Amino acid sequence: MPMLPTGTSNNCSGFTLVEILVVIVVLSLVSFISLPLLANRGEGKERLMLRRISGTVKQLYNEASLTRDEHQLVVDLGRNSLTAYRLRAGAGKTEKEPFGRELSLAPLTAKQVDVEGKGSFRTGLVTVRVFPLGWMEATSILLAKENGEKVQLDFSPLTGSVTIDAELKTVQ
């Protein structure tokens, strides 16, 4: 082991101040990016559910236009779910077959469904018709988040698109 004339060792090991500062900066950047993502975990599930509902409505609208079959979106307010159906006409009667699977709305809760020409519903099954010629019944669904905030979905009858209206701010 090499020794200095003063009798101390010059074989020093450890970290320099610059190396420690680099590690601190990297750790602070990682925490700065990840903490907001972890804080919004519940809201991410709600946003995902809103996208699923929008996607289901748009898929039904497009499918009805392509296949020339009427489709239905059934909102079950008691079970808090959506189910899509395809109506096939044949041999003098119409068959109702499921189109996809039942979609549970959790973590959101359906509070009210308004269908133009039919009225406003707070309980039971509500059927929204999607017609084969590129038109659907104008509908609004009022949903409640887990924190009590309200979100309204408006279905456009001419395009099949869904507008998400939360706290009077429209987000597409």
Contacts in CASP RR format, 6 or more apart in sequence:
PFRMAT RR
TARGET T0000
AUTHOR 0000-0000-0000
METHOD contacts of the structure
MODEL  1
MPMLPTGTSNNCSGFTLVEILVVIVVLSLVSFISLPLLANRGEGKERLML
RRISGTVKQLYNEASLTRDEHQLVVDLGRNSLTAYRLRAGAGKTEKEPFG
RELSLAPLTAKQVDVEGKGSFRTGLVTVRVFPLGWMEATSILLAKENGEK
VQLDFSPLTGSVTIDAELKTVQ
1 9 0 8 1.000
1 11 0 8 1.000
2 9 0 8 1.000
2 10 0 8 1.000
2 11 0 8 1.000
3 9 0 8 1.000
3 10 0 8 1.000
4 10 0 8 1.000
42 107 0 8 1.000
42 146 0 8 1.000
45 107 0 8 1.000
46 107 0 8 1.000
46 108 0 8 1.000
46 145 0 8 1.000
46 146 0 8 1.000
46 151 0 8 1.000
49 105 0 8 1.000
49 106 0 8 1.000
49 107 0 8 1.000
49 108 0 8 1.000
50 108 0 8 1.000
50 143 0 8 1.000
50 151 0 8 1.000
50 153 0 8 1.000
50 164 0 8 1.000
52 103 0 8 1.000
53 82 0 8 1.000
53 103 0 8 1.000
53 105 0 8 1.000
53 141 0 8 1.000
53 153 0 8 1.000
53 162 0 8 1.000
54 153 0 8 1.000
54 161 0 8 1.000
54 162 0 8 1.000
54 164 0 8 1.000
55 162 0 8 1.000
56 73 0 8 1.000
56 82 0 8 1.000
56 84 0 8 1.000
56 103 0 8 1.000
57 73 0 8 1.000
57 136 0 8 1.000
57 155 0 8 1.000
57 160 0 8 1.000
57 162 0 8 1.000
58 160 0 8 1.000
58 161 0 8 1.000
58 162 0 8 1.000
59 84 0 8 1.000
60 71 0 8 1.000
60 73 0 8 1.000
60 84 0 8 1.000
60 99 0 8 1.000
60 130 0 8 1.000
60 136 0 8 1.000
61 71 0 8 1.000
61 130 0 8 1.000
61 134 0 8 1.000
61 136 0 8 1.000
61 159 0 8 1.000
61 160 0 8 1.000
63 69 0 8 1.000
63 71 0 8 1.000
63 86 0 8 1.000
63 99 0 8 1.000
64 70 0 8 1.000
64 71 0 8 1.000
64 130 0 8 1.000
64 131 0 8 1.000
64 132 0 8 1.000
64 134 0 8 1.000
64 136 0 8 1.000
65 132 0 8 1.000
65 133 0 8 1.000
65 134 0 8 1.000
67 86 0 8 1.000
67 132 0 8 1.000
68 132 0 8 1.000
69 86 0 8 1.000
69 87 0 8 1.000
69 88 0 8 1.000
69 89 0 8 1.000
69 132 0 8 1.000
70 86 0 8 1.000
70 87 0 8 1.000
70 129 0 8 1.000
70 130 0 8 1.000
70 131 0 8 1.000
70 132 0 8 1.000
71 84 0 8 1.000
71 85 0 8 1.000
71 86 0 8 1.000
71 87 0 8 1.000
71 99 0 8 1.000
71 129 0 8 1.000
71 130 0 8 1.000
72 84 0 8 1.000
72 85 0 8 1.000
72 87 0 8 1.000
72 96 0 8 1.000
72 127 0 8 1.000
72 128 0 8 1.000
72 129 0 8 1.000
72 130 0 8 1.000
73 82 0 8 1.000
73 83 0 8 1.000
73 84 0 8 1.000
73 85 0 8 1.000
73 127 0 8 1.000
73 128 0 8 1.000
73 130 0 8 1.000
74 82 0 8 1.000
74 83 0 8 1.000
74 84 0 8 1.000
74 85 0 8 1.000
74 125 0 8 1.000
74 126 0 8 1.000
74 127 0 8 1.000
74 128 0 8 1.000
75 81 0 8 1.000
75 82 0 8 1.000
75 110 0 8 1.000
75 113 0 8 1.000
75 125 0 8 1.000
75 126 0 8 1.000
75 127 0 8 1.000
75 128 0 8 1.000
75 141 0 8 1.000
76 82 0 8 1.000
76 83 0 8 1.000
76 124 0 8 1.000
76 125 0 8 1.000
77 110 0 8 1.000
77 113 0 8 1.000
77 121 0 8 1.000
77 122 0 8 1.000
77 123 0 8 1.000
77 124 0 8 1.000
77 125 0 8 1.000
77 126 0 8 1.000
78 123 0 8 1.000
78 124 0 8 1.000
79 104 0 8 1.000
80 104 0 8 1.000
80 105 0 8 1.000
80 106 0 8 1.000
80 108 0 8 1.000
80 109 0 8 1.000
80 110 0 8 1.000
81 102 0 8 1.000
81 103 0 8 1.000
81 104 0 8 1.000
81 105 0 8 1.000
82 102 0 8 1.000
82 103 0 8 1.000
82 105 0 8 1.000
83 98 0 8 1.000
83 102 0 8 1.000
83 103 0 8 1.000
84 98 0 8 1.000
84 99 0 8 1.000
84 100 0 8 1.000
84 103 0 8 1.000
85 96 0 8 1.000
85 97 0 8 1.000
85 98 0 8 1.000
85 99 0 8 1.000
86 96 0 8 1.000
86 97 0 8 1.000
86 98 0 8 1.000
86 99 0 8 1.000
87 94 0 8 1.000
87 95 0 8 1.000
87 96 0 8 1.000
88 94 0 8 1.000
88 95 0 8 1.000
88 97 0 8 1.000
105 143 0 8 1.000
107 145 0 8 1.000
107 146 0 8 1.000
108 143 0 8 1.000
108 144 0 8 1.000
108 145 0 8 1.000
108 151 0 8 1.000
109 143 0 8 1.000
109 144 0 8 1.000
110 141 0 8 1.000
110 142 0 8 1.000
110 143 0 8 1.000
111 122 0 8 1.000
111 142 0 8 1.000
111 143 0 8 1.000
111 144 0 8 1.000
111 150 0 8 1.000
112 120 0 8 1.000
112 121 0 8 1.000
112 122 0 8 1.000
112 141 0 8 1.000
112 142 0 8 1.000
113 120 0 8 1.000
113 121 0 8 1.000
113 126 0 8 1.000
113 128 0 8 1.000
113 139 0 8 1.000
113 140 0 8 1.000
113 141 0 8 1.000
113 142 0 8 1.000
114 120 0 8 1.000
114 121 0 8 1.000
114 139 0 8 1.000
114 140 0 8 1.000
114 141 0 8 1.000
114 142 0 8 1.000
115 121 0 8 1.000
115 126 0 8 1.000
115 128 0 8 1.000
115 137 0 8 1.000
115 138 0 8 1.000
115 139 0 8 1.000
116 137 0 8 1.000
116 138 0 8 1.000
116 139 0 8 1.000
116 157 0 8 1.000
117 137 0 8 1.000
118 126 0 8 1.000
118 137 0 8 1.000
128 136 0 8 1.000
128 137 0 8 1.000
128 139 0 8 1.000
128 155 0 8 1.000
129 136 0 8 1.000
129 137 0 8 1.000
130 136 0 8 1.000
130 137 0 8 1.000
134 158 0 8 1.000
135 157 0 8 1.000
135 158 0 8 1.000
136 155 0 8 1.000
136 157 0 8 1.000
136 160 0 8 1.000
137 155 0 8 1.000
137 157 0 8 1.000
138 154 0 8 1.000
138 155 0 8 1.000
138 156 0 8 1.000
138 157 0 8 1.000
139 154 0 8 1.000
139 155 0 8 1.000
140 152 0 8 1.000
140 153 0 8 1.000
140 154 0 8 1.000
140 155 0 8 1.000
141 152 0 8 1.000
141 153 0 8 1.000
141 155 0 8 1.000
142 150 0 8 1.000
142 151 0 8 1.000
142 152 0 8 1.000
143 150 0 8 1.000
143 151 0 8 1.000
143 152 0 8 1.000
143 153 0 8 1.000
144 150 0 8 1.000
144 151 0 8 1.000
145 151 0 8 1.000
149 166 0 8 1.000
149 167 0 8 1.000
150 166 0 8 1.000
150 167 0 8 1.000
151 164 0 8 1.000
151 165 0 8 1.000
151 166 0 8 1.000
152 164 0 8 1.000
152 165 0 8 1.000
152 166 0 8 1.000
153 162 0 8 1.000
153 163 0 8 1.000
153 164 0 8 1.000
153 165 0 8 1.000
154 162 0 8 1.000
154 163 0 8 1.000
154 165 0 8 1.000
155 161 0 8 1.000
155 162 0 8 1.000
156 162 0 8 1.000
156 163 0 8 1.000
163 170 0 8 1.000
163 172 0 8 1.000
164 170 0 8 1.000
164 171 0 8 1.000
164 172 0 8 1.000
165 171 0 8 1.000
END
